[in-house]
Amino acid sequence: MNILKPELIWVNGLCYRFLDNSEGRSSHNISPYIEDENQFGCIDYDEESSTDIEIVPFDTKYKHTFKVPKSFFPFIIGAKNAVRKRLETESKTTIQIPRLGEDGDIAIIGYDHQGIRTARRRINLIIESSRKRLNTTHFLSIPLNEGCIIMEFRKFKMNVIANFQERAVVSDKLFQIPSKLHITIGLLTLLDDIERNQAVEALNYCKEHIVKQIIKKHGHIRIRLQGLEIMNDDPREAKVLYAKIVPNEALQNMVDEIMNYFAYIGFLHKEKDSVKLHVTFMNTKFTSRDEEVDTKTVKTFDATEILEAFKETSFGETLLEEIHISQRHTTGPDGYYQKTAKINLLKDL
């Protein structure tokens, strides 16, 4: 069925079918220079729409150069140089790639423009399909480290540890750091300064063309936290427990449109059509923050009584003030994640 209904990938506004023959491969166990056996078929694209690349004369041929983060070089080269050779044969070009570990431009050299464009499109597709195999580096976030919400979260934490610690098998390390409470809009993979700058430009684009329009229509958006839920089905074996966001159409539309835009430009792999609005309070992954080995992490905890006790509890309310591009696994001077960029919805709009 994956062949009959392949995943669709958007690259620079073009839609491609992506047939992944290695679907079950773990993104964390990729050996360098593995042959990429993905097959691509382009659908519904305008040949002229992909001509916006610079191709210059080069001796008796033509040449096109462009920059790609070096993390993608192994995917473009392939095992024993197989992927590059196949691209060169099919596009009738020569593709020059910097050596392993080095930065630099990729150059495509050929006798005609069409072959060069074909090779560039194929490389674009390899990059977009392989991006989701790499570890995410950043995420779009809405900070919720506001005084009222932090106070309610701390009260919740103290209550759980005092009354449910033994029965639920919970520890202090399961809880989020109060200054890092947030809503995640989407995870990003930004691999060099060029991509980080492009992401900053994209966030500013969203401010002008999405955020401003929604606030103009609905006014400033309030975020209210009430009740708890877990990510999995069995509360006796919970891994993530989160505070629910009271449904808000304006907020949902805003984050969905931002997610869609970042997915459109290729920095975000969209798994669902809508952002799941939530604020993580407890997560078994948090237990490995200060540990050297993952074997010491808590695998699950029993959230049954916690869910029942706090099912109607209000955890505070605040105005939507900022949206950040945050760096994963970091801490800034204010205790929140280090930011690559931010927009202020109260001051800048």
C-alpha positions as CSV (number, residue, x, y, z in Angstrom):
1,M,0.0,0.0,0.0
2,N,3.0,2.3,0.5
3,I,3.7,2.0,-3.2
4,L,0.0,2.7,-4.2
5,K,-0.2,5.6,-1.8
6,P,3.3,7.1,-1.5
7,E,4.2,10.0,0.7
8,L,4.1,13.4,-1.0
9,I,7.0,15.8,-0.5
10,W,6.9,19.5,-1.3
11,V,10.1,21.1,-2.5
12,N,10.1,24.8,-3.5
13,G,6.4,24.6,-4.2
14,L,6.6,21.4,-6.3
15,C,4.9,18.1,-5.3
16,Y,6.8,14.8,-5.6
17,R,5.9,11.2,-4.9
18,F,8.4,9.6,-2.4
19,L,8.7,5.9,-2.6
20,D,10.8,4.8,0.4
21,N,12.2,1.3,0.1
22,S,13.8,1.5,3.5
23,E,10.8,2.6,5.5
24,G,11.7,0.7,8.6
25,R,15.2,2.0,8.9
26,S,15.9,3.9,12.1
27,S,17.1,7.5,11.7
28,H,19.5,6.9,14.6
29,N,21.3,4.0,13.0
30,I,22.4,5.4,9.7
31,S,25.9,4.4,8.6
32,P,27.7,7.0,6.5
33,Y,27.6,6.6,2.8
34,I,24.7,4.3,2.7
35,E,23.2,4.0,-0.8
36,D,19.9,5.8,-1.0
37,E,17.6,3.5,-2.9
38,N,14.7,5.9,-2.8
39,Q,12.9,6.3,-6.1
40,F,11.3,9.6,-7.0
41,G,8.5,10.4,-9.4
42,C,7.5,14.0,-10.0
43,I,3.9,14.8,-10.4
44,D,2.0,18.0,-11.3
45,Y,5.0,20.2,-11.7
46,D,5.7,22.9,-14.2
47,E,9.1,22.3,-15.9
48,E,9.6,26.1,-16.2
49,S,9.0,26.6,-12.5
50,S,12.2,24.8,-11.6
51,T,14.4,26.9,-13.9
52,D,15.1,29.6,-11.3
53,I,18.7,28.5,-10.6
54,E,21.9,30.1,-11.8
55,I,23.7,28.3,-14.6
56,V,26.8,29.8,-16.1
57,P,29.1,28.9,-19.0
58,F,32.0,26.7,-17.9
59,D,34.6,26.0,-20.6
60,T,32.6,24.2,-23.3
61,K,29.9,23.2,-20.8
62,Y,27.6,24.8,-18.2
63,K,27.9,24.9,-14.4
64,H,25.6,25.3,-11.5
65,T,26.9,25.7,-7.9
66,F,24.9,25.7,-4.6
67,K,25.5,25.2,-0.9
68,V,24.2,22.2,1.0
69,P,24.9,21.4,4.7
70,K,27.6,18.8,4.9
71,S,25.3,16.5,6.9
72,F,23.5,15.7,3.6
73,F,26.7,14.7,1.6
74,P,26.6,11.0,2.6
75,F,23.0,10.7,1.3
76,I,23.9,12.4,-2.0
77,I,27.0,10.3,-2.5
78,G,25.7,6.9,-1.3
79,A,27.5,3.7,-0.5
80,K,30.6,3.3,-2.7
81,N,29.6,6.5,-4.6
82,A,26.6,4.7,-6.0
83,V,23.9,7.4,-5.6
84,R,26.1,10.1,-7.2
85,K,27.0,7.9,-10.1
86,R,23.4,7.1,-10.8
87,L,22.5,10.8,-10.7
88,E,25.3,11.6,-13.0
89,T,24.3,8.8,-15.5
90,E,20.6,9.7,-15.5
91,S,21.2,13.5,-15.8
92,K,24.3,13.2,-18.1
93,T,26.2,15.6,-15.7
94,T,29.2,15.5,-13.4
95,I,28.5,16.3,-9.8
96,Q,31.3,17.6,-7.6
97,I,30.9,17.2,-3.8
98,P,33.3,18.3,-1.1
99,R,35.2,15.5,0.8
100,L,33.7,13.9,3.8
101,G,33.7,16.3,6.8
102,E,34.5,19.4,4.7
103,D,32.2,22.3,3.9
104,G,31.7,23.7,0.5
105,D,29.5,24.0,-2.5
106,I,28.1,21.3,-4.7
107,A,28.8,21.8,-8.4
108,I,26.8,20.3,-11.3
109,I,28.5,20.4,-14.7
110,G,26.8,19.4,-17.9
111,Y,26.4,20.1,-21.6
112,D,22.9,21.5,-21.4
113,H,20.6,23.3,-18.9
114,Q,18.1,20.5,-18.8
115,G,20.4,17.9,-17.4
116,I,21.7,20.3,-14.8
117,R,18.1,21.1,-13.7
118,T,17.3,17.4,-13.5
119,A,20.3,16.7,-11.3
120,R,19.4,19.6,-9.0
121,R,15.8,18.5,-8.6
122,R,17.0,15.0,-7.8
123,I,19.4,16.3,-5.2
124,N,16.7,18.5,-3.7
125,L,14.5,15.4,-3.3
126,I,17.3,13.4,-1.6
127,I,17.9,16.3,0.8
128,E,14.2,16.7,1.7
129,S,13.6,12.9,2.2
130,S,16.8,12.5,4.2
131,R,16.3,15.5,6.5
132,K,13.7,13.7,8.6
133,R,16.3,10.9,9.3
134,L,18.6,13.4,11.0
135,N,18.2,14.6,14.5
136,T,16.1,17.7,15.0
137,T,18.1,20.7,16.3
138,H,15.4,23.4,17.0
139,F,11.7,23.7,17.6
140,L,9.1,26.4,17.2
141,S,7.8,27.2,20.7
142,I,5.4,29.4,22.6
143,P,7.0,30.1,26.0
144,L,4.6,29.7,28.9
145,N,7.0,30.4,31.7
146,E,4.7,33.1,33.1
147,G,4.4,33.7,36.8
148,C,0.8,32.4,37.3
149,I,1.4,29.2,35.2
150,I,4.7,28.5,36.9
151,M,3.1,28.9,40.3
152,E,0.2,26.5,39.4
153,F,2.7,24.0,38.0
154,R,4.8,24.0,41.2
155,K,1.7,23.5,43.3
156,F,0.8,20.5,41.0
157,K,4.3,19.1,41.4
158,M,4.3,19.4,45.1
159,N,0.9,17.8,45.4
160,V,1.8,14.8,43.2
161,I,5.1,14.1,45.1
162,A,3.4,14.5,48.5
163,N,0.3,12.4,47.7
164,F,1.0,10.1,44.8
165,Q,4.8,9.5,44.8
166,E,4.7,5.9,46.1
167,R,1.6,4.6,44.3
168,A,2.4,6.3,41.0
169,V,6.1,5.5,41.2
170,V,7.1,9.1,40.3
171,S,10.2,11.0,41.1
172,D,11.2,14.7,41.1
173,K,13.1,14.2,37.8
174,L,9.9,13.3,35.9
175,F,8.8,16.9,35.9
176,Q,9.5,19.7,33.4
177,I,11.7,22.5,34.6
178,P,9.3,25.3,35.4
179,S,11.1,28.0,33.4
180,K,10.9,25.7,30.3
181,L,7.1,25.3,30.2
182,H,6.0,25.8,26.6
183,I,3.8,24.8,23.7
184,T,5.6,23.1,20.8
185,I,4.5,24.0,17.3
186,G,6.9,21.8,15.5
187,L,10.4,20.3,15.4
188,L,13.0,21.7,13.0
189,T,16.2,20.4,11.5
190,L,18.5,23.4,10.9
191,L,22.0,22.3,10.0
192,D,24.1,25.4,9.3
193,D,24.0,29.2,9.5
194,I,22.3,29.5,6.1
195,E,19.4,27.3,7.2
196,R,19.1,29.1,10.6
197,N,19.0,32.5,8.8
198,Q,16.3,31.1,6.4
199,A,14.3,29.9,9.4
200,V,14.5,33.4,11.0
201,E,13.3,34.9,7.8
202,A,10.4,32.4,7.7
203,L,9.4,33.3,11.2
204,N,9.3,37.0,10.3
205,Y,7.3,36.1,7.2
206,C,4.8,34.3,9.5
207,K,4.6,37.3,11.7
208,E,3.7,39.6,8.8
209,H,1.4,37.2,6.8
210,I,-0.1,34.9,9.4
211,V,0.1,36.2,13.0
212,K,-0.7,39.9,12.2
213,Q,-3.8,38.9,10.2
214,I,-5.2,36.6,12.9
215,I,-4.6,39.1,15.7
216,K,-6.2,41.8,13.6
217,K,-9.3,39.6,13.2
218,H,-9.5,38.1,16.7
219,G,-7.5,40.4,18.9
220,H,-4.7,39.3,21.3
221,I,-5.0,35.6,22.1
222,R,-5.4,34.1,25.5
223,I,-4.0,30.7,26.4
224,R,-5.7,28.8,29.2
225,L,-4.5,25.5,30.7
226,Q,-7.1,23.2,32.3
227,G,-7.1,19.4,33.0
228,L,-4.5,16.7,32.3
229,E,-4.1,14.0,29.6
230,I,-1.5,11.4,28.6
231,M,-0.1,10.6,25.2
232,N,-0.7,6.9,25.3
233,D,-3.9,4.9,26.0
234,D,-3.0,3.1,29.2
235,P,-2.7,5.5,32.2
236,R,-1.0,2.7,34.2
237,E,2.0,2.9,31.8
238,A,2.2,6.6,31.1
239,K,5.3,8.2,29.5
240,V,4.1,11.8,28.9
241,L,1.5,13.7,31.0
242,Y,0.5,17.1,29.8
243,A,-1.8,20.0,30.6
244,K,-4.6,20.5,28.1
245,I,-5.1,23.8,26.3
246,V,-8.7,25.0,26.4
247,P,-9.8,25.0,22.7
248,N,-9.2,28.3,21.0
249,E,-9.9,28.6,17.3
250,A,-7.6,31.6,16.7
251,L,-4.7,30.0,18.5
252,Q,-5.2,26.7,16.6
253,N,-5.4,28.4,13.2
254,M,-2.3,30.4,13.9
255,V,-0.1,27.5,14.9
256,D,-1.4,25.3,12.1
257,E,-0.6,27.9,9.5
258,I,2.9,28.5,10.9
259,M,3.5,24.7,11.0
260,N,2.3,24.4,7.4
261,Y,4.6,27.2,6.2
262,F,7.7,25.7,7.8
263,A,6.7,22.3,6.3
264,Y,6.2,24.0,2.9
265,I,9.8,25.4,2.9
266,G,11.2,22.1,4.0
267,F,12.4,22.7,7.5
268,L,9.6,20.8,9.3
269,H,8.4,17.2,8.8
270,K,4.6,17.4,9.3
271,E,3.2,14.2,10.7
272,K,-0.3,15.5,11.3
273,D,-2.5,18.1,9.7
274,S,-3.0,20.0,13.0
275,V,-0.8,20.9,15.9
276,K,-1.7,19.1,19.1
277,L,-1.8,22.0,21.6
278,H,-0.4,20.9,25.0
279,V,2.1,21.7,27.7
280,T,4.2,18.8,28.9
281,F,4.3,18.6,32.7
282,M,5.9,15.1,33.1
283,N,7.9,13.0,30.8
284,T,10.0,9.9,31.4
285,K,12.7,11.3,29.1
286,F,13.3,14.1,31.6
287,T,14.9,11.6,34.0
288,S,17.9,11.2,31.7
289,R,18.8,14.9,31.9
290,D,21.6,14.5,34.4
291,E,22.4,10.8,33.8
292,E,25.3,9.5,31.7
293,V,23.4,6.4,30.4
294,D,19.8,6.0,29.3
295,T,19.4,2.7,31.1
296,K,18.8,4.6,34.3
297,T,15.7,6.4,32.9
298,V,12.2,5.7,34.1
299,K,10.3,3.8,31.4
300,T,6.7,4.5,32.6
301,F,4.7,5.7,35.6
302,D,1.1,5.2,36.8
303,A,-0.9,8.3,36.0
304,T,-4.3,6.9,36.9
305,E,-4.9,8.7,40.2
306,I,-3.1,11.8,39.0
307,L,-5.4,12.2,36.0
308,E,-8.5,11.7,38.2
309,A,-7.4,14.1,40.9
310,F,-6.5,17.0,38.4
311,K,-9.0,16.3,35.6
312,E,-10.8,19.7,36.1
313,T,-7.9,21.7,37.6
314,S,-7.0,25.1,36.1
315,F,-3.3,25.6,35.6
316,G,-3.4,29.3,34.8
317,E,-4.1,31.6,31.9
318,T,-1.9,34.1,30.0
319,L,-1.7,36.2,26.8
320,L,0.2,34.8,23.9
321,E,3.2,37.1,23.9
322,E,6.1,35.4,22.0
323,I,6.9,32.7,19.5
324,H,10.5,31.4,19.4
325,I,12.8,29.3,17.3
326,S,14.3,27.5,20.3
327,Q,17.5,25.4,20.4
328,R,16.9,21.9,21.7
329,H,18.7,20.7,24.8
330,T,19.9,24.2,25.8
331,T,19.3,26.7,28.6
332,G,19.4,30.4,28.1
333,P,20.2,33.1,30.7
334,D,16.5,33.4,31.7
335,G,16.2,29.6,32.3
336,Y,14.2,29.1,29.1
337,Y,15.7,27.5,25.9
338,Q,18.3,29.5,24.0
339,K,16.6,31.2,21.2
340,T,17.7,31.6,17.6
341,A,14.9,34.1,16.9
342,K,11.7,35.3,18.4
343,I,8.7,37.5,17.5
344,N,6.9,39.6,20.2
345,L,3.2,39.6,19.6
346,L,2.5,42.5,22.0
347,K,5.3,44.9,21.1
348,D,6.0,44.2,17.5
349,L,2.5,44.0,16.1
